[in-house]
Amino acid sequence: MNVQVFEAVADTLWQLGVRQVFGVAGSGNYRMTHALKARGAHYVSARHEGGAVSMADAFSRVADSIPVVSVHQGGGLTNTITGLTEAVKSHTQMIVLSGEAPLADRTSNFRIGQEQLVEAVGARSIRVSPGTARTDVRDAFRLMMAQRVPVLLNCPTDVQMMDCADDASVDPVPPATAIRPNPAAIQAAAELLLDARRPLIVGGRGARGAAAEIRALAERSGALLASSAVARGLFQGDPFSLDVMGDLASPVTIDHVLRSDVVIAFGAGLNRWTTSNGTLIAENTKVVHIDIDPMALGRQRRVDLAIVADAAESAKAIMEHIPEMAELSGRRRTNLIKGQIAAGVRWQDVAYRDTSTDDRIDPRAATIALDKIFDADRNIVVDSGNFLGYPTMFLSVPDAYALCFAQAFQCVGLGLASAIGHATARPDRLTIAACGDGGLLMGASELESVVRLNLPMAVLVYNDSAYGAEVHHFGRTGADDGFVSFPEVDFARIAKGYGFTGVTMRSGDDLGAVKAWVDGSRDTPLLIDIKVTRSQPSWWLADAFKAES
């Protein structure tokens, strides 16, 4: 029995476990998307393809299934490129299902080099053919999983309607097996750890499934713990966790990281963010880098020992060489250090000079106040911009899957759509989307999606009426209106037009309306237009700009 190619593509995706689709319907992808929906896939319609791919990116980071982004050929695909680049740089696994101009029509207005387009930003591409449609889809999955990268399935519209042999049985793509570490390398890592006086263990997003094993190793070896920003919450609740290491770290964290003489990094890139452009790791500190991707090892900085291995497997293997001894476990795990961490690792506990004015609130004061009001069990999704350190570090996270920190491409405008993807994956939690005024205006079309989908969401707009990073980097002048500074925008009124509850916050006196929403029925999403002070850059910005100078 023969079926048409579009049916075979949809059926194979379904058999491979696809249950979530984000997209914008067009003539080139309509049949495939409809066929996926007919099989039971949950479809979320975005208002822009750029929003759809950012939704899928965030969904993939916290869900246990692979999402599909479904878009029209030509312009539908070009609209995804910025968000797709973020996904590539974050090693996000997703399938981009796109129509393509008919192979038989060389003059189609939709014709572009779709394969070359996505591969230019680091994604991969496979074209579906009628004789191999099911194999093509399976190969796309294999490529995605092997290289940890988004893969485009190019589906020419004339090919979609062709018949193909229907071998309905689809072999599953086996999950990646844990990479076992080299025993000699493990022995060398253990010896470095045993010889250390002030060891530190760092976990990144690649270690999210290994938190228990890493914590056990840290406890036995007397090491402190820290995470990269994207893995914030990995060691939540551990009294010897320094929270986030890097540009976003608190002064207490920086002090203890700088004192470390051995650093073992599991699944963390050790990039400029995590090492503050290399200044956080002392010159004579020994660094062990462990990752399943051999290309990641030592890519960002020099390391003394590189180990290709699974985080959990390697942590367990190293611990086998660490004896249970009080003199080891007590090296950095003392009551004194525990007290220092409890008193000062959280930014909420660091003293600061409040810069609030009569009509604008210090973003630190605003975020600390909101942190106390919102649900403790929450998702937090942060856009890029001058403001990003405040929601990332002043809002508490419950675990390593709560924060979506999509900053691999450092592109403004992806935050709101990413929050929709995160909320779709975890609808049981309140999702807090934190955006700047510039970023929210870039992605404002998805405000309608939040309302239409009835998502449990609060949108925070850190509104300084400017592109804040540029203002603080290059300086504000009296004649820059419309260049990097802009007239006041009333986001609360705009949000109400979409169906939100809109609140303007200029001081702590405005928190009553927020609390009323939190304590109420929450039958609409909430948007808070936070009129923040604009006299100084956020603390992380200085290091970020050092990298550009």
C-alpha positions as CSV (number, residue, x, y, z in Angstrom):
1,M,0.0,0.0,0.0
2,N,1.3,3.5,-0.9
3,V,0.7,6.7,1.0
4,Q,1.6,10.2,0.2
5,V,4.9,11.6,1.4
6,F,3.4,14.1,3.8
7,E,1.5,11.3,5.6
8,A,4.7,9.2,5.8
9,V,6.7,12.1,7.2
10,A,4.1,12.9,9.9
11,D,3.6,9.3,10.8
12,T,7.3,8.7,11.1
13,L,7.8,11.7,13.3
14,W,4.9,10.5,15.5
15,Q,6.4,7.0,15.8
16,L,9.7,8.6,16.8
17,G,8.1,10.2,19.7
18,V,7.2,13.7,18.5
19,R,4.3,15.0,20.6
20,Q,4.8,18.8,20.5
21,V,4.7,21.0,17.5
22,F,5.2,24.8,17.4
23,G,4.6,26.6,14.1
24,V,2.9,29.0,11.8
25,A,0.7,27.4,9.2
26,G,1.2,28.0,5.5
27,S,0.5,26.2,2.3
28,G,3.9,24.5,2.3
29,N,3.6,22.9,5.7
30,Y,-0.2,22.7,6.2
31,R,-0.7,19.0,5.3
32,M,2.2,17.7,7.4
33,T,1.2,19.8,10.4
34,H,-2.4,18.7,10.1
35,A,-1.4,15.1,9.8
36,L,0.7,15.4,13.0
37,K,-2.3,17.0,14.8
38,A,-4.6,14.2,13.6
39,R,-2.3,11.6,15.2
40,G,-2.5,13.5,18.6
41,A,0.4,15.9,18.6
42,H,-0.1,19.1,20.6
43,Y,0.1,22.0,18.3
44,V,0.9,25.6,19.4
45,S,0.4,28.3,16.8
46,A,2.8,31.2,17.1
47,R,2.2,34.6,15.6
48,H,5.7,34.6,14.0
49,E,8.0,31.8,12.9
50,G,10.8,33.4,15.0
51,G,8.5,33.0,18.0
52,A,7.8,29.4,17.1
53,V,11.5,28.4,17.0
54,S,12.2,30.1,20.3
55,M,9.2,28.3,21.8
56,A,10.6,25.0,20.6
57,D,14.1,25.8,21.9
58,A,12.9,26.5,25.4
59,F,10.6,23.5,25.4
60,S,13.4,21.2,24.4
61,R,15.6,22.5,27.3
62,V,13.1,21.3,30.0
63,A,10.9,18.6,28.4
64,D,11.6,15.0,27.9
65,S,10.6,14.9,24.2
66,I,11.8,16.3,21.0
67,P,9.7,19.3,19.6
68,V,9.0,20.0,15.9
69,V,8.9,23.5,14.4
70,S,6.7,23.6,11.4
71,V,7.0,26.5,8.9
72,H,6.2,27.5,5.4
73,Q,8.9,27.5,2.7
74,G,11.0,30.6,1.9
75,G,10.0,33.4,4.2
76,G,8.6,31.1,6.8
77,L,12.0,29.5,7.2
78,T,14.0,32.8,7.0
79,N,11.9,34.1,9.9
80,T,13.3,31.4,12.1
81,I,17.0,32.1,11.6
82,T,17.8,34.3,14.7
83,G,16.1,31.9,17.1
84,L,17.5,28.9,15.3
85,T,21.0,30.3,15.8
86,E,20.4,30.6,19.5
87,A,19.3,26.9,19.5
88,V,22.4,25.8,17.5
89,K,24.7,27.6,19.9
90,S,22.8,26.0,22.9
91,H,23.0,22.5,21.4
92,T,19.2,22.3,21.4
93,Q,17.7,19.2,19.8
94,M,14.7,19.9,17.6
95,I,13.4,19.2,14.1
96,V,12.5,22.1,11.8
97,L,9.9,20.8,9.4
98,S,9.7,23.1,6.4
99,G,8.0,23.2,3.1
100,E,10.3,23.9,0.2
101,A,9.6,25.3,-3.3
102,P,8.6,22.6,-5.8
103,L,11.5,20.8,-7.3
104,A,9.8,21.0,-10.7
105,D,9.4,24.8,-10.5
106,R,12.7,26.5,-10.8
107,T,11.1,30.0,-11.0
108,S,9.1,29.8,-7.7
109,N,9.2,33.1,-5.7
110,F,9.7,30.9,-2.6
111,R,12.9,29.3,-3.9
112,I,16.0,30.0,-1.8
113,G,18.9,27.8,-0.8
114,Q,17.2,26.5,2.4
115,E,19.9,23.9,3.1
116,Q,22.7,26.5,2.8
117,L,20.7,29.0,4.8
118,V,20.4,26.9,7.9
119,E,23.8,25.3,7.6
120,A,25.3,28.9,7.5
121,V,24.2,29.2,11.2
122,G,25.3,25.7,12.2
123,A,22.2,23.7,11.8
124,R,22.0,20.6,9.6
125,S,19.6,19.8,6.7
126,I,18.1,16.7,5.1
127,R,15.8,16.8,2.0
128,V,12.9,14.3,1.9
129,S,12.6,12.2,-1.2
130,P,9.6,10.0,-2.2
131,G,11.6,6.7,-2.3
132,T,13.2,7.2,1.1
133,A,10.8,9.5,3.1
134,R,10.7,7.5,6.3
135,T,14.4,6.8,6.2
136,D,15.0,10.5,5.7
137,V,13.1,11.4,8.8
138,R,14.8,8.8,10.9
139,D,18.2,10.0,9.6
140,A,17.3,13.5,10.6
141,F,16.6,12.2,14.2
142,R,19.9,10.3,14.2
143,L,21.8,13.4,13.1
144,M,20.1,15.6,15.6
145,M,20.9,13.3,18.5
146,A,24.4,12.5,17.4
147,Q,25.5,16.1,16.9
148,R,23.1,17.7,19.4
149,V,21.9,20.2,16.8
150,P,18.7,21.3,15.2
151,V,18.0,19.6,11.9
152,L,15.9,20.9,9.0
153,L,13.7,18.5,7.1
154,N,13.2,20.1,3.7
155,C,10.0,18.9,2.2
156,P,9.4,20.2,-1.4
157,T,5.7,20.8,-1.9
158,D,5.4,18.6,-5.0
159,V,7.3,15.8,-3.3
160,Q,4.9,15.9,-0.4
161,M,2.0,14.9,-2.7
162,M,3.9,12.0,-4.3
163,D,3.3,8.4,-3.4
164,C,5.9,6.4,-1.4
165,A,6.1,2.8,-0.4
166,D,4.5,2.6,3.1
167,D,6.7,0.5,5.3
168,A,4.8,1.5,8.4
169,S,7.3,0.0,10.8
170,V,9.8,2.5,12.1
171,D,12.8,1.4,14.1
172,P,13.2,3.7,17.1
173,V,16.4,5.8,17.3
174,P,18.2,4.4,20.3
175,P,19.0,6.9,23.0
176,A,22.6,7.8,23.5
177,T,24.4,5.5,25.9
178,A,26.5,7.0,28.7
179,I,30.1,7.5,27.7
180,R,32.3,5.7,30.1
181,P,35.5,7.6,31.0
182,N,39.0,6.4,30.4
183,P,40.3,4.8,33.7
184,A,43.7,6.4,33.5
185,A,42.1,9.9,33.1
186,I,39.8,9.2,36.0
187,Q,42.8,8.2,38.2
188,A,44.6,11.4,37.2
189,A,41.5,13.5,38.0
190,A,41.2,11.8,41.4
191,E,44.8,12.4,42.2
192,L,44.4,16.2,41.5
193,L,41.3,16.2,43.7
194,L,43.1,14.4,46.5
195,D,46.1,16.8,46.4
196,A,43.9,19.9,46.4
197,R,43.5,22.1,49.4
198,R,40.5,24.1,48.1
199,P,38.7,22.1,45.5
200,L,35.7,23.4,43.5
201,I,33.3,21.4,41.4
202,V,31.3,23.2,38.7
203,G,28.2,21.8,36.9
204,G,26.8,23.0,33.6
205,R,23.7,22.1,31.6
206,G,25.4,18.9,30.6
207,A,25.4,17.8,34.2
208,R,21.7,18.3,34.9
209,G,21.1,14.6,35.1
210,A,24.1,14.0,37.4
211,A,23.4,16.3,40.3
212,A,23.2,13.5,42.9
213,E,26.5,11.9,41.8
214,I,28.3,15.2,41.7
215,R,27.0,16.3,45.1
216,A,28.2,13.0,46.6
217,L,31.6,13.5,45.1
218,A,31.8,17.0,46.5
219,E,30.8,15.9,49.9
220,R,33.3,13.1,50.1
221,S,36.2,15.3,48.7
222,G,35.3,18.4,50.7
223,A,34.7,20.5,47.6
224,L,32.5,23.5,47.2
225,L,29.9,23.5,44.4
226,A,29.0,26.0,41.7
227,S,27.0,26.0,38.5
228,S,27.1,27.9,35.2
229,A,24.3,30.4,34.7
230,V,22.3,28.1,32.4
231,A,22.4,25.4,35.0
232,R,21.4,27.6,37.9
233,G,19.6,25.5,40.6
234,L,21.6,22.4,39.9
235,F,22.7,22.2,43.5
236,Q,19.7,24.0,45.0
237,G,19.5,23.5,48.8
238,D,23.1,22.3,49.2
239,P,24.6,24.4,52.0
240,F,28.0,24.4,50.3
241,S,26.7,25.6,46.9
242,L,28.1,28.9,45.7
243,D,25.2,29.3,43.2
244,V,26.3,30.7,39.9
245,M,29.9,31.1,39.0
246,G,31.0,33.9,36.5
247,D,29.9,37.4,35.6
248,L,26.6,37.0,37.5
249,A,28.3,35.7,40.7
250,S,27.9,37.5,44.0
251,P,31.0,38.8,45.8
252,V,31.1,35.9,48.2
253,T,31.0,33.4,45.3
254,I,33.8,35.3,43.5
255,D,36.0,35.2,46.6
256,H,35.7,31.4,47.1
257,V,36.1,30.6,43.4
258,L,39.3,32.7,43.2
259,R,40.7,30.8,46.2
260,S,40.2,27.4,44.5
261,D,43.3,25.5,43.5
262,V,41.6,22.6,41.6
263,V,38.4,23.1,39.5
264,I,36.6,20.1,38.1
265,A,33.9,21.1,35.5
266,F,31.2,18.6,34.5
267,G,29.2,19.5,31.4
268,A,30.1,23.2,31.6
269,G,31.6,25.1,28.7
270,L,33.9,27.3,30.9
271,N,33.1,30.1,28.6
272,R,33.6,33.9,29.1
273,W,30.4,34.1,31.1
274,T,31.3,31.4,33.5
275,T,35.0,32.4,34.0
276,S,34.5,36.2,33.7
277,N,36.7,36.3,30.7
278,G,39.2,34.0,32.4
279,T,39.8,36.2,35.4
280,L,37.9,33.9,37.9
281,I,40.3,31.0,37.6
282,A,43.7,31.8,38.9
283,E,46.7,31.1,36.7
284,N,48.1,28.3,38.8
285,T,44.7,26.6,39.4
286,K,44.5,23.1,37.9
287,V,41.4,22.6,35.7
288,V,39.8,19.3,34.8
289,H,37.2,19.5,32.1
290,I,34.6,16.7,31.6
291,D,32.1,16.6,28.7
292,I,30.5,14.2,26.3
293,D,31.5,16.5,23.4
294,P,35.2,16.2,22.7
295,M,35.1,19.5,20.7
296,A,33.9,21.3,23.9
297,L,36.9,20.3,26.0
298,G,39.4,23.1,26.4
299,R,37.7,25.1,23.6
300,Q,37.2,28.2,25.8
301,R,40.3,28.1,28.0
302,R,43.3,26.0,28.7
303,V,42.7,22.9,30.8
304,D,45.1,20.5,32.5
305,L,43.1,17.4,32.0
306,A,40.3,16.8,29.4
307,I,38.0,13.8,29.8
308,V,35.4,12.7,27.2
309,A,32.7,11.1,29.4
310,D,29.2,11.2,30.8
311,A,28.9,13.5,33.9
312,A,27.3,10.9,36.2
313,E,29.6,8.1,35.1
314,S,32.7,10.1,35.6
315,A,31.6,11.5,39.0
316,K,30.9,8.0,40.3
317,A,34.2,6.8,38.9
318,I,36.3,9.6,40.5
319,M,34.5,9.0,43.8
320,E,35.7,5.4,43.8
321,H,39.3,6.7,44.2
322,I,38.4,9.1,47.0
323,P,38.5,7.5,50.5
324,E,36.0,8.4,53.1
325,M,38.2,10.6,55.4
326,A,37.2,13.5,57.7
327,E,40.4,15.4,56.7
328,L,39.2,15.3,53.0
329,S,35.5,16.0,53.5
330,G,36.2,18.9,55.9
331,R,38.6,20.8,53.6
332,R,36.1,23.5,52.5
333,R,33.0,22.2,54.2
334,T,33.4,24.0,57.5
335,N,30.8,25.8,59.6
336,L,32.7,29.1,58.9
337,I,32.3,28.7,55.1
338,K,28.7,27.4,55.4
339,G,27.9,30.6,57.4
340,Q,29.6,32.8,54.7
341,I,27.6,31.1,52.0
342,A,24.3,31.4,53.9
343,A,24.8,35.0,54.6
344,G,26.1,36.3,51.3
345,V,25.9,34.0,48.3
346,R,22.4,35.2,47.3
347,W,22.3,38.6,45.7
348,Q,19.1,39.3,47.7
349,D,21.4,39.4,50.8
350,V,24.1,41.7,49.4
351,A,23.8,45.3,50.6
352,Y,23.3,48.0,47.9
353,R,22.5,51.7,47.6
354,D,19.0,52.0,46.5
355,T,18.8,54.4,43.4
356,S,15.0,54.6,43.3
357,T,13.6,58.1,42.5
358,D,10.1,59.6,42.8
359,D,9.0,58.0,39.5
360,R,11.4,55.1,38.9
361,I,12.4,52.1,41.0
362,D,15.8,50.5,41.4
363,P,15.6,47.1,39.5
364,R,17.2,45.3,42.5
365,A,14.5,46.6,44.9
366,A,11.7,45.7,42.4
367,T,13.0,42.2,41.7
368,I,13.6,41.4,45.4
369,A,10.1,42.5,46.3
370,L,8.5,40.5,43.4
371,D,10.6,37.4,44.4
372,K,8.8,37.4,47.7
373,I,5.3,37.6,46.1
374,F,5.4,35.1,43.3
375,D,5.0,31.4,43.7
376,A,8.2,29.6,44.9
377,D,7.5,26.8,42.4
378,R,8.2,28.7,39.2
379,N,9.8,28.9,35.7
380,I,12.0,31.9,34.9
381,V,12.8,32.8,31.3
382,V,15.1,35.8,30.7
383,D,15.6,37.8,27.5
384,S,18.9,39.4,26.7
385,G,19.7,43.0,27.6
386,N,21.2,45.4,30.2
387,F,18.6,44.2,32.8
388,L,19.2,40.4,32.6
389,G,21.2,40.0,35.7
390,Y,18.4,41.1,38.0
391,P,15.7,38.4,37.2
392,T,18.4,35.8,36.6
393,M,20.0,36.2,40.0
394,F,17.5,38.0,42.2
395,L,14.6,35.6,41.5
396,S,15.0,32.3,43.3
397,V,14.9,29.1,41.3
398,P,13.5,25.7,42.7
399,D,15.7,23.4,40.6
400,A,18.0,23.1,37.5
401,Y,15.1,23.0,35.1
402,A,13.4,26.2,36.2
403,L,15.6,28.8,34.5
404,C,15.7,29.3,30.8
405,F,18.7,31.5,30.2
406,A,18.8,31.7,26.4
407,Q,22.0,33.8,26.0
408,A,24.2,31.7,23.8
409,F,23.7,34.2,20.9
410,Q,23.0,37.2,23.2
411,C,20.2,38.3,21.0
412,V,17.5,40.7,22.3
413,G,13.8,39.8,21.6
414,L,13.6,36.0,22.1
415,G,12.5,36.0,25.7
416,L,8.7,36.2,25.5
417,A,8.4,33.4,22.9
418,S,10.9,31.3,24.9
419,A,8.7,31.7,28.0
420,I,5.7,30.3,26.0
421,G,7.8,27.2,25.2
422,H,8.9,26.8,28.8
423,A,5.3,27.2,30.0
424,T,4.1,24.6,27.5
425,A,6.6,22.1,28.9
426,R,5.8,23.0,32.5
427,P,2.2,24.3,32.7
428,D,2.0,23.2,36.3
429,R,4.2,26.2,37.3
430,L,3.9,29.9,37.1
431,T,6.2,31.1,34.3
432,I,7.9,34.4,34.8
433,A,9.1,36.0,31.6
434,A,11.6,38.8,32.1
435,C,12.2,41.2,29.2
436,G,13.6,44.6,28.6
437,D,11.4,47.2,26.9
438,G,13.3,46.9,23.6
439,G,13.1,43.1,23.6
440,L,9.4,43.0,24.4
441,L,8.5,45.3,21.6
442,M,10.5,43.1,19.2
443,G,8.5,40.0,20.2
444,A,5.2,41.7,21.2
445,S,3.2,39.7,18.6
446,E,3.4,36.7,21.0
447,L,1.5,38.5,23.7
448,E,-1.6,37.4,21.9
449,S,-0.4,33.8,22.0
450,V,0.0,34.0,25.8
451,V,-3.6,35.1,26.2
452,R,-5.0,32.7,23.5
453,L,-3.2,29.7,25.1
454,N,-4.3,30.7,28.6
455,L,-0.8,30.2,30.0
456,P,0.0,30.8,33.6
457,M,2.4,33.6,33.1
458,A,3.7,36.9,34.5
459,V,5.6,39.1,32.2
460,L,8.1,41.6,33.8
461,V,9.2,44.5,31.6
462,Y,12.4,46.2,32.9
463,N,11.5,49.5,31.2
464,D,14.3,52.1,31.0
465,S,13.0,53.5,27.7
466,A,16.3,52.7,26.0
467,Y,18.6,50.1,24.7
468,G,20.2,50.1,28.1
469,A,23.4,48.2,27.2
470,E,24.2,50.7,24.4
471,V,23.4,53.7,26.6
472,H,25.8,52.5,29.3
473,H,28.5,51.4,26.9
474,F,28.5,54.4,24.6
475,G,26.9,57.1,26.8
476,R,23.6,59.0,26.5
477,T,23.6,62.3,24.7
478,G,21.0,65.0,24.4
479,A,20.3,64.2,20.8
480,D,19.9,60.4,20.8
481,D,16.1,60.0,21.0
482,G,15.1,57.3,18.6
483,F,18.7,56.1,18.3
484,V,19.3,54.3,21.6
485,S,16.8,56.2,23.8
486,F,13.0,56.3,23.2
487,P,9.8,58.0,24.4
488,E,7.9,56.5,27.3
489,V,5.8,53.4,26.3
490,D,2.9,52.4,28.5
491,F,3.2,48.6,28.4
492,A,0.4,48.1,30.9
493,R,-2.1,49.6,28.5
494,I,-0.7,47.7,25.6
495,A,-1.0,44.5,27.6
496,K,-4.6,45.2,28.5
497,G,-5.4,45.5,24.8
498,Y,-4.2,41.9,24.3
499,G,-6.2,40.7,27.3
500,F,-3.6,40.8,30.1
501,T,-3.9,42.3,33.6
502,G,-1.6,45.3,33.3
503,V,0.2,46.9,36.2
504,T,2.6,49.8,36.2
505,M,5.3,49.7,38.9
506,R,7.2,52.8,39.9
507,S,7.7,52.0,43.6
508,G,6.9,49.5,46.3
509,D,3.5,51.1,46.7
510,D,2.4,49.5,43.4
511,L,2.9,45.9,44.7
512,G,-0.6,45.7,45.9
513,A,-2.0,45.2,42.4
514,V,0.6,42.5,41.8
515,K,-0.3,40.7,45.0
516,A,-4.0,40.9,44.2
517,W,-3.3,39.1,40.9
518,V,-1.2,36.4,42.6
519,D,-3.8,35.8,45.3
520,G,-6.7,36.0,42.9
521,S,-8.2,33.8,40.2
522,R,-5.4,34.5,37.6
523,D,-7.9,34.2,34.8
524,T,-5.7,36.5,32.7
525,P,-1.9,36.6,32.4
526,L,-0.1,39.5,34.2
527,L,2.2,42.1,32.7
528,I,4.2,44.5,35.0
529,D,5.6,47.5,33.4
530,I,8.5,48.2,35.8
531,K,9.8,51.7,35.3
532,V,13.4,51.1,36.4
533,T,16.1,53.6,37.2
534,R,18.6,54.1,34.4
535,S,21.6,55.8,36.1
536,Q,24.0,52.9,35.9
537,P,24.7,49.7,34.1
538,S,24.0,46.3,35.7
539,W,27.0,44.8,37.4
540,W,27.5,42.0,34.8
541,L,27.8,44.4,31.9
542,A,31.3,45.6,32.6
543,D,32.8,42.1,32.1
544,A,30.5,41.5,29.0
545,F,31.9,44.6,27.3
546,K,35.5,43.7,28.3
547,A,35.2,40.8,25.9
548,E,34.3,43.1,23.0
549,S,37.1,45.7,23.6
